[in-house]
Amino acid sequence: MRTRTLAAVAALGAVGYKLTVEGSLTVDTGWGRETRPLRCPALDVAAPRELVFDVLCAPYAERPSRAMAERVSVLERGDDMVLAAHRTPVGAGLVATTVETVRFTRPERIDFRLVRGPVPYVVESFLLADVDGGTRVEYVGELGTDLWGLGRRWGDLVAAPWEAAVVASLAAAKAESERRSARDSPTF
């Protein structure tokens, strides 16, 4: 009997972990809520700010590329905001799905607010500024979890792949922005 109980608890724990990672189950009690910053280094892009903004907004366009459509689905669209599902492979065959509002303030910022995901609270922004010969993109974010120390440990586990996904996304946007800028620049 005890073996069955332990097996059932282990199975329930595994299912709970999978659902939480995938964003289908979120612990959002507000009890013991702690926040931590999300960090990525600022990125200098050799392209005009308007172009970088357009590239960062491309996943939310009316007709995104096939590659983008596999990772991002716009669920609802407004004038300056979308509700979008983001899918990110996180290893072991698991795909984290977050649902976020994305607000666009052309050309200086893009703001994200988590609606559903593996943690109860995330706010993020891409801040774009003109710099000599291009654009600086700064990322600022905050991730919150509940349940004191247990939540803090879960937040640490979630934050690492979250920040890695942002770094990869910004690197791809930098490469695409610089490619387009070079293509569009007049040659003498």
N, C-alpha and C positions, 0 to 999 in steps of 0.2 A: 504494500500500500504506500509506504513512504517513498519508494523508488518511483512509483507512478506519479505521486504528487510532485516530486522534484523534477521529473521529466516534463510534467505539465507546466510547471513554473518556468523551466528553461525554454520550453517551446513558446510560451506566452511572452517571455522576455525577448526572444529572437524576433517574434512577429512585431512586438512593440518597437524594437530597435529599427527594423526594416521600415515600418510605417513612419516612424519619426524622421529617419534619414530622408525618406522620399517626400516628406512634407505632407503626408496624409494625416498625421497625428501630431498635434502641437500641444505641448504643456503650457497653457496660458492661464495661470491662476492669479498672477500678480503678487503671489506670496514670495517674499525674499527676492524680488527682482533686482538684478544687478546688471549694469551695462559695462561694456568695455569698448574701447575704440577699435575700429577696423583701419588698417594702415596699408598703404601702398606708396612707393616713392613717386614723387612728381615726375611727369614725363614731358620732355620737350620734343615738339613735333615740328619738322621743317615744312610747314604748310600753313596757309591762312586759317584763322579761327573759324570763319564761316564754313570752310571745307571740312575741317575737323569735326565741327558740330554736326554737319550733314552725315559724315561717316559714322559717328557715334549714334545717330538717330536711325540709321539704315535698317536695323533689325525691326523697327516699329513702323516702317513705311507701308504704304498700301500694297505694294508688291515687293516683298523682300526676296533676296536670293534664295535658292533652294537650300543652301547650307544654313542660312539664317533661319529659315522657316522650320528646319528640323530642331533648332534650339530655342526659338522664341515664337510664341503664338499670341497674337493680339486678340484678347477676348472682348474688349470694348474700346471704342475710340471716341474721343472728344476733340475739341479745337486745339487744346494745348496739353492734352494728357491722354494716356492710354492705360488700360488694365491689361497686363501681359503675364503669361505663364512662361517661365524660364526653366529649361531643362539642362542640368549639368551632370555629366557622369562623375561619380565620386569614388569609383573603385568597387571591386568585388561584385560587379554586375549591377550595382545600384545606381539609380539616376535620381538626384535630388530635383524636385520640382518646387519652385517658388512661384507665388502669384504676387505681383507687385504693381503699384501704381507708378507710372513714369510721367513726370511733368517736365515740359520743355520750356525754357526761357531763352529764346534765341538772342544772341549766340553765346551767352556767357555761362549757362548752367543747365544741367539735367539732374533732376531730383528723383530718387526712388524711395518708396515706402512699402515695406513688406505687409502683405495682407494675409498670406498663408505660407508656411514653410516649416523648416525643422526647428526654428526658434520662434518665440512669440513677438520679437521686436527687432527690426532693423530699419534704419534710415541711412541713406547714402546720397552723395552728390558728386558729380563731375563738375569741376569749376574750370572754365576755360578763360585764359587771359592772353592778350597779345604780348609777345616778347620779341626781341630783335630777331627778325627773319622767320618768325613762326608763331607757334602757340604753346603755351604751357598748360598741361592738363593736371589738375590736382584732384585727388580723390580723398574725400572725407566720409567717414561712416561710423556708425555706432550699432552694436549688437547687444541685445538684452535677453537674459534668460531668467527663469524663475527657480525657486527652490534652493536658494543660498549656495552652499559649496557644491552640491550635486549639479546644479544648473551652471555654476561657474566652470566646472570641468567639462560639461557638455558644450558650453560656449567656446571653450578652447579647442575642442575637437571640430566644431563647426567652422570656427573662424579661419583656420588654416586653409582648407580647400576653398572657402569663400574668397579669401584674399588672393589665392592663386588663380581663381577664375577671373577675378577683376584684373589682375596683372596680365593674364593671357589675352583678355578682351582688349585691354588698352594697347598691348603690343601689336595685336592684329589691326586695330584702328590706326595706330601710328604708321605701320607699313602701308596700309591702303591709302591713307591721307597723303603720305609722301610720294607714293606711286602716282596718284592722281595729280598732285601738284607738279611733279616733274613732267608728266604728260602734257599738262595744260600750259606750262611755262613756254613763252616764246624763245626760240633759239636764234641767235644772231650770227 
